[in-house]
Amino acid sequence: MPPQRSKTVETLLAGAERAFAERGFHGASIGYICQCAGKTTGAFYSNYDNKLKLFLDVFRRHSDRTAEHIGDRIAEVDTERDIAPQLARIFAEIISGGALDAQWVFIHLEFRLMALRDRNAAIALVEHEERFSHRIGTMLDALFERTGHRPVLPGSELAGLLGAMTRGVKLDRGIYTTGGVADPLTFDQMSRALEGLFTPLATVRSPSGERRS
């Protein structure tokens, strides 16, 4: 992609993310998306055939940022200490904290509502979720391999479960916030619950031969 076009696309994606979060897929017209982006409709049609392709790029962009954030946090894990509570706190922060903004909830929920009504959207979403879970799972499996750690599920399955938990908790939290109700699930509760997912099934040997839990 030429540099100028790349800059235009990034501007369209930022504007579209705001427009879709505010008005949903069907409510956000191409005109309003371009208004949010500060671009003309000509700029839109020079880069996209239709609004669905733009929406898919918005979703992928959001997911890429999430994966990069998770990768940075996993890289910070101290492998000389028990990794289960460390991973539990990392994902509790992601699920319960502000690492994923309010727009994340709307974008993901909008895609899921579309997928329930549109087969092509459903296929695209399933393919995306599988790639995303594999991406996060590969990071986790690499960490488990280095530390001789064997959790209750392999990395990709853990990633899929954590993704479902994140979507549910984020959605509930958004509803609680809108309704002015305190969230009943604290960070410490979430962290303690998640630690069980990362606790090893048994003591295994690390590649160096050292016995670890």
MODELLER restraints for C-alpha pairs under 7 A, 6 or more apart:
rsr = mdl.restraints
at = mdl.atoms
rsr.add(forms.Gaussian(group=physical.xy_distance, feature=features.Distance(at['CA:11:A'], at['CA:37:A']), mean=5.70, stdev=0.5))
rsr.add(forms.Gaussian(group=physical.xy_distance, feature=features.Distance(at['CA:12:A'], at['CA:34:A']), mean=6.88, stdev=0.5))
rsr.add(forms.Gaussian(group=physical.xy_distance, feature=features.Distance(at['CA:12:A'], at['CA:37:A']), mean=5.25, stdev=0.5))
rsr.add(forms.Gaussian(group=physical.xy_distance, feature=features.Distance(at['CA:13:A'], at['CA:58:A']), mean=5.65, stdev=0.5))
rsr.add(forms.Gaussian(group=physical.xy_distance, feature=features.Distance(at['CA:14:A'], at['CA:37:A']), mean=6.63, stdev=0.5))
rsr.add(forms.Gaussian(group=physical.xy_distance, feature=features.Distance(at['CA:15:A'], at['CA:33:A']), mean=5.82, stdev=0.5))
rsr.add(forms.Gaussian(group=physical.xy_distance, feature=features.Distance(at['CA:15:A'], at['CA:34:A']), mean=6.91, stdev=0.5))
rsr.add(forms.Gaussian(group=physical.xy_distance, feature=features.Distance(at['CA:15:A'], at['CA:36:A']), mean=4.61, stdev=0.5))
rsr.add(forms.Gaussian(group=physical.xy_distance, feature=features.Distance(at['CA:15:A'], at['CA:37:A']), mean=3.97, stdev=0.5))
rsr.add(forms.Gaussian(group=physical.xy_distance, feature=features.Distance(at['CA:16:A'], at['CA:33:A']), mean=5.10, stdev=0.5))
rsr.add(forms.Gaussian(group=physical.xy_distance, feature=features.Distance(at['CA:16:A'], at['CA:37:A']), mean=6.98, stdev=0.5))
rsr.add(forms.Gaussian(group=physical.xy_distance, feature=features.Distance(at['CA:17:A'], at['CA:58:A']), mean=6.05, stdev=0.5))
rsr.add(forms.Gaussian(group=physical.xy_distance, feature=features.Distance(at['CA:19:A'], at['CA:28:A']), mean=5.73, stdev=0.5))
rsr.add(forms.Gaussian(group=physical.xy_distance, feature=features.Distance(at['CA:19:A'], at['CA:32:A']), mean=6.97, stdev=0.5))
rsr.add(forms.Gaussian(group=physical.xy_distance, feature=features.Distance(at['CA:19:A'], at['CA:33:A']), mean=5.61, stdev=0.5))
rsr.add(forms.Gaussian(group=physical.xy_distance, feature=features.Distance(at['CA:19:A'], at['CA:36:A']), mean=6.65, stdev=0.5))
rsr.add(forms.Gaussian(group=physical.xy_distance, feature=features.Distance(at['CA:20:A'], at['CA:28:A']), mean=5.81, stdev=0.5))
rsr.add(forms.Gaussian(group=physical.xy_distance, feature=features.Distance(at['CA:20:A'], at['CA:107:A']), mean=6.84, stdev=0.5))
rsr.add(forms.Gaussian(group=physical.xy_distance, feature=features.Distance(at['CA:21:A'], at['CA:103:A']), mean=5.57, stdev=0.5))
rsr.add(forms.Gaussian(group=physical.xy_distance, feature=features.Distance(at['CA:21:A'], at['CA:106:A']), mean=5.27, stdev=0.5))
rsr.add(forms.Gaussian(group=physical.xy_distance, feature=features.Distance(at['CA:21:A'], at['CA:107:A']), mean=5.88, stdev=0.5))
rsr.add(forms.Gaussian(group=physical.xy_distance, feature=features.Distance(at['CA:24:A'], at['CA:110:A']), mean=6.36, stdev=0.5))
rsr.add(forms.Gaussian(group=physical.xy_distance, feature=features.Distance(at['CA:25:A'], at['CA:110:A']), mean=6.82, stdev=0.5))
rsr.add(forms.Gaussian(group=physical.xy_distance, feature=features.Distance(at['CA:31:A'], at['CA:41:A']), mean=6.47, stdev=0.5))
rsr.add(forms.Gaussian(group=physical.xy_distance, feature=features.Distance(at['CA:34:A'], at['CA:40:A']), mean=5.75, stdev=0.5))
rsr.add(forms.Gaussian(group=physical.xy_distance, feature=features.Distance(at['CA:34:A'], at['CA:41:A']), mean=6.10, stdev=0.5))
rsr.add(forms.Gaussian(group=physical.xy_distance, feature=features.Distance(at['CA:48:A'], at['CA:54:A']), mean=6.51, stdev=0.5))
rsr.add(forms.Gaussian(group=physical.xy_distance, feature=features.Distance(at['CA:59:A'], at['CA:107:A']), mean=6.81, stdev=0.5))
rsr.add(forms.Gaussian(group=physical.xy_distance, feature=features.Distance(at['CA:67:A'], at['CA:136:A']), mean=6.75, stdev=0.5))
rsr.add(forms.Gaussian(group=physical.xy_distance, feature=features.Distance(at['CA:71:A'], at['CA:139:A']), mean=6.91, stdev=0.5))
rsr.add(forms.Gaussian(group=physical.xy_distance, feature=features.Distance(at['CA:73:A'], at['CA:90:A']), mean=6.79, stdev=0.5))
rsr.add(forms.Gaussian(group=physical.xy_distance, feature=features.Distance(at['CA:77:A'], at['CA:83:A']), mean=6.89, stdev=0.5))
rsr.add(forms.Gaussian(group=physical.xy_distance, feature=features.Distance(at['CA:77:A'], at['CA:86:A']), mean=6.63, stdev=0.5))
rsr.add(forms.Gaussian(group=physical.xy_distance, feature=features.Distance(at['CA:79:A'], at['CA:147:A']), mean=6.48, stdev=0.5))
rsr.add(forms.Gaussian(group=physical.xy_distance, feature=features.Distance(at['CA:84:A'], at['CA:195:A']), mean=5.70, stdev=0.5))
rsr.add(forms.Gaussian(group=physical.xy_distance, feature=features.Distance(at['CA:84:A'], at['CA:198:A']), mean=4.83, stdev=0.5))
rsr.add(forms.Gaussian(group=physical.xy_distance, feature=features.Distance(at['CA:84:A'], at['CA:199:A']), mean=5.42, stdev=0.5))
rsr.add(forms.Gaussian(group=physical.xy_distance, feature=features.Distance(at['CA:85:A'], at['CA:195:A']), mean=5.48, stdev=0.5))
rsr.add(forms.Gaussian(group=physical.xy_distance, feature=features.Distance(at['CA:88:A'], at['CA:191:A']), mean=5.21, stdev=0.5))
rsr.add(forms.Gaussian(group=physical.xy_distance, feature=features.Distance(at['CA:88:A'], at['CA:194:A']), mean=5.08, stdev=0.5))
rsr.add(forms.Gaussian(group=physical.xy_distance, feature=features.Distance(at['CA:88:A'], at['CA:195:A']), mean=4.82, stdev=0.5))
rsr.add(forms.Gaussian(group=physical.xy_distance, feature=features.Distance(at['CA:89:A'], at['CA:191:A']), mean=5.32, stdev=0.5))
rsr.add(forms.Gaussian(group=physical.xy_distance, feature=features.Distance(at['CA:92:A'], at['CA:187:A']), mean=6.38, stdev=0.5))
rsr.add(forms.Gaussian(group=physical.xy_distance, feature=features.Distance(at['CA:92:A'], at['CA:190:A']), mean=5.72, stdev=0.5))
rsr.add(forms.Gaussian(group=physical.xy_distance, feature=features.Distance(at['CA:92:A'], at['CA:191:A']), mean=5.19, stdev=0.5))
rsr.add(forms.Gaussian(group=physical.xy_distance, feature=features.Distance(at['CA:94:A'], at['CA:100:A']), mean=6.81, stdev=0.5))
rsr.add(forms.Gaussian(group=physical.xy_distance, feature=features.Distance(at['CA:95:A'], at['CA:166:A']), mean=4.80, stdev=0.5))
rsr.add(forms.Gaussian(group=physical.xy_distance, feature=features.Distance(at['CA:95:A'], at['CA:169:A']), mean=6.73, stdev=0.5))
rsr.add(forms.Gaussian(group=physical.xy_distance, feature=features.Distance(at['CA:95:A'], at['CA:170:A']), mean=6.82, stdev=0.5))
rsr.add(forms.Gaussian(group=physical.xy_distance, feature=features.Distance(at['CA:96:A'], at['CA:187:A']), mean=6.15, stdev=0.5))
rsr.add(forms.Gaussian(group=physical.xy_distance, feature=features.Distance(at['CA:105:A'], at['CA:170:A']), mean=6.39, stdev=0.5))
rsr.add(forms.Gaussian(group=physical.xy_distance, feature=features.Distance(at['CA:105:A'], at['CA:171:A']), mean=6.16, stdev=0.5))
rsr.add(forms.Gaussian(group=physical.xy_distance, feature=features.Distance(at['CA:114:A'], at['CA:121:A']), mean=6.30, stdev=0.5))
rsr.add(forms.Gaussian(group=physical.xy_distance, feature=features.Distance(at['CA:115:A'], at['CA:121:A']), mean=4.76, stdev=0.5))
rsr.add(forms.Gaussian(group=physical.xy_distance, feature=features.Distance(at['CA:115:A'], at['CA:122:A']), mean=4.02, stdev=0.5))
rsr.add(forms.Gaussian(group=physical.xy_distance, feature=features.Distance(at['CA:116:A'], at['CA:122:A']), mean=6.73, stdev=0.5))
rsr.add(forms.Gaussian(group=physical.xy_distance, feature=features.Distance(at['CA:133:A'], at['CA:156:A']), mean=5.17, stdev=0.5))
rsr.add(forms.Gaussian(group=physical.xy_distance, feature=features.Distance(at['CA:133:A'], at['CA:159:A']), mean=5.08, stdev=0.5))
rsr.add(forms.Gaussian(group=physical.xy_distance, feature=features.Distance(at['CA:133:A'], at['CA:160:A']), mean=5.40, stdev=0.5))
rsr.add(forms.Gaussian(group=physical.xy_distance, feature=features.Distance(at['CA:134:A'], at['CA:156:A']), mean=5.08, stdev=0.5))
rsr.add(forms.Gaussian(group=physical.xy_distance, feature=features.Distance(at['CA:136:A'], at['CA:156:A']), mean=6.75, stdev=0.5))
rsr.add(forms.Gaussian(group=physical.xy_distance, feature=features.Distance(at['CA:136:A'], at['CA:159:A']), mean=6.02, stdev=0.5))
rsr.add(forms.Gaussian(group=physical.xy_distance, feature=features.Distance(at['CA:137:A'], at['CA:155:A']), mean=3.85, stdev=0.5))
rsr.add(forms.Gaussian(group=physical.xy_distance, feature=features.Distance(at['CA:137:A'], at['CA:156:A']), mean=3.83, stdev=0.5))
rsr.add(forms.Gaussian(group=physical.xy_distance, feature=features.Distance(at['CA:137:A'], at['CA:159:A']), mean=5.60, stdev=0.5))
rsr.add(forms.Gaussian(group=physical.xy_distance, feature=features.Distance(at['CA:138:A'], at['CA:155:A']), mean=6.38, stdev=0.5))
rsr.add(forms.Gaussian(group=physical.xy_distance, feature=features.Distance(at['CA:138:A'], at['CA:156:A']), mean=6.90, stdev=0.5))
rsr.add(forms.Gaussian(group=physical.xy_distance, feature=features.Distance(at['CA:140:A'], at['CA:155:A']), mean=5.26, stdev=0.5))
rsr.add(forms.Gaussian(group=physical.xy_distance, feature=features.Distance(at['CA:141:A'], at['CA:154:A']), mean=6.96, stdev=0.5))
rsr.add(forms.Gaussian(group=physical.xy_distance, feature=features.Distance(at['CA:141:A'], at['CA:155:A']), mean=5.16, stdev=0.5))
rsr.add(forms.Gaussian(group=physical.xy_distance, feature=features.Distance(at['CA:144:A'], at['CA:150:A']), mean=6.51, stdev=0.5))
rsr.add(forms.Gaussian(group=physical.xy_distance, feature=features.Distance(at['CA:146:A'], at['CA:206:A']), mean=6.78, stdev=0.5))
rsr.add(forms.Gaussian(group=physical.xy_distance, feature=features.Distance(at['CA:146:A'], at['CA:207:A']), mean=6.96, stdev=0.5))
rsr.add(forms.Gaussian(group=physical.xy_distance, feature=features.Distance(at['CA:147:A'], at['CA:206:A']), mean=5.65, stdev=0.5))
rsr.add(forms.Gaussian(group=physical.xy_distance, feature=features.Distance(at['CA:148:A'], at['CA:204:A']), mean=5.94, stdev=0.5))
rsr.add(forms.Gaussian(group=physical.xy_distance, feature=features.Distance(at['CA:148:A'], at['CA:205:A']), mean=5.50, stdev=0.5))
rsr.add(forms.Gaussian(group=physical.xy_distance, feature=features.Distance(at['CA:148:A'], at['CA:206:A']), mean=3.84, stdev=0.5))
rsr.add(forms.Gaussian(group=physical.xy_distance, feature=features.Distance(at['CA:148:A'], at['CA:207:A']), mean=6.74, stdev=0.5))
rsr.add(forms.Gaussian(group=physical.xy_distance, feature=features.Distance(at['CA:148:A'], at['CA:212:A']), mean=6.38, stdev=0.5))
rsr.add(forms.Gaussian(group=physical.xy_distance, feature=features.Distance(at['CA:149:A'], at['CA:200:A']), mean=6.14, stdev=0.5))
rsr.add(forms.Gaussian(group=physical.xy_distance, feature=features.Distance(at['CA:149:A'], at['CA:204:A']), mean=6.85, stdev=0.5))
rsr.add(forms.Gaussian(group=physical.xy_distance, feature=features.Distance(at['CA:149:A'], at['CA:213:A']), mean=6.59, stdev=0.5))
rsr.add(forms.Gaussian(group=physical.xy_distance, feature=features.Distance(at['CA:150:A'], at['CA:200:A']), mean=4.84, stdev=0.5))
rsr.add(forms.Gaussian(group=physical.xy_distance, feature=features.Distance(at['CA:150:A'], at['CA:201:A']), mean=6.02, stdev=0.5))
rsr.add(forms.Gaussian(group=physical.xy_distance, feature=features.Distance(at['CA:150:A'], at['CA:202:A']), mean=6.92, stdev=0.5))
rsr.add(forms.Gaussian(group=physical.xy_distance, feature=features.Distance(at['CA:151:A'], at['CA:197:A']), mean=6.70, stdev=0.5))
rsr.add(forms.Gaussian(group=physical.xy_distance, feature=features.Distance(at['CA:151:A'], at['CA:198:A']), mean=5.08, stdev=0.5))
rsr.add(forms.Gaussian(group=physical.xy_distance, feature=features.Distance(at['CA:151:A'], at['CA:199:A']), mean=5.48, stdev=0.5))
rsr.add(forms.Gaussian(group=physical.xy_distance, feature=features.Distance(at['CA:151:A'], at['CA:200:A']), mean=4.18, stdev=0.5))
rsr.add(forms.Gaussian(group=physical.xy_distance, feature=features.Distance(at['CA:151:A'], at['CA:201:A']), mean=5.69, stdev=0.5))
rsr.add(forms.Gaussian(group=physical.xy_distance, feature=features.Distance(at['CA:152:A'], at['CA:197:A']), mean=5.98, stdev=0.5))
rsr.add(forms.Gaussian(group=physical.xy_distance, feature=features.Distance(at['CA:152:A'], at['CA:198:A']), mean=6.65, stdev=0.5))
rsr.add(forms.Gaussian(group=physical.xy_distance, feature=features.Distance(at['CA:152:A'], at['CA:199:A']), mean=6.92, stdev=0.5))
rsr.add(forms.Gaussian(group=physical.xy_distance, feature=features.Distance(at['CA:152:A'], at['CA:200:A']), mean=6.30, stdev=0.5))
rsr.add(forms.Gaussian(group=physical.xy_distance, feature=features.Distance(at['CA:152:A'], at['CA:201:A']), mean=5.75, stdev=0.5))
rsr.add(forms.Gaussian(group=physical.xy_distance, feature=features.Distance(at['CA:173:A'], at['CA:183:A']), mean=6.35, stdev=0.5))
rsr.add(forms.Gaussian(group=physical.xy_distance, feature=features.Distance(at['CA:176:A'], at['CA:182:A']), mean=6.43, stdev=0.5))
rsr.add(forms.Gaussian(group=physical.xy_distance, feature=features.Distance(at['CA:176:A'], at['CA:183:A']), mean=6.24, stdev=0.5))
rsr.add(forms.Gaussian(group=physical.xy_distance, feature=features.Distance(at['CA:200:A'], at['CA:213:A']), mean=6.20, stdev=0.5))
rsr.add(forms.Gaussian(group=physical.xy_distance, feature=features.Distance(at['CA:202:A'], at['CA:213:A']), mean=6.46, stdev=0.5))
rsr.add(forms.Gaussian(group=physical.xy_distance, feature=features.Distance(at['CA:203:A'], at['CA:211:A']), mean=6.75, stdev=0.5))
rsr.add(forms.Gaussian(group=physical.xy_distance, feature=features.Distance(at['CA:203:A'], at['CA:212:A']), mean=5.65, stdev=0.5))
rsr.add(forms.Gaussian(group=physical.xy_distance, feature=features.Distance(at['CA:203:A'], at['CA:213:A']), mean=4.37, stdev=0.5))
rsr.add(forms.Gaussian(group=physical.xy_distance, feature=features.Distance(at['CA:204:A'], at['CA:211:A']), mean=5.92, stdev=0.5))
rsr.add(forms.Gaussian(group=physical.xy_distance, feature=features.Distance(at['CA:204:A'], at['CA:212:A']), mean=5.85, stdev=0.5))
rsr.add(forms.Gaussian(group=physical.xy_distance, feature=features.Distance(at['CA:204:A'], at['CA:213:A']), mean=6.50, stdev=0.5))
rsr.add(forms.Gaussian(group=physical.xy_distance, feature=features.Distance(at['CA:205:A'], at['CA:211:A']), mean=4.59, stdev=0.5))
rsr.add(forms.Gaussian(group=physical.xy_distance, feature=features.Distance(at['CA:205:A'], at['CA:212:A']), mean=6.08, stdev=0.5))
rsr.add(forms.Gaussian(group=physical.xy_distance, feature=features.Distance(at['CA:206:A'], at['CA:212:A']), mean=6.71, stdev=0.5))
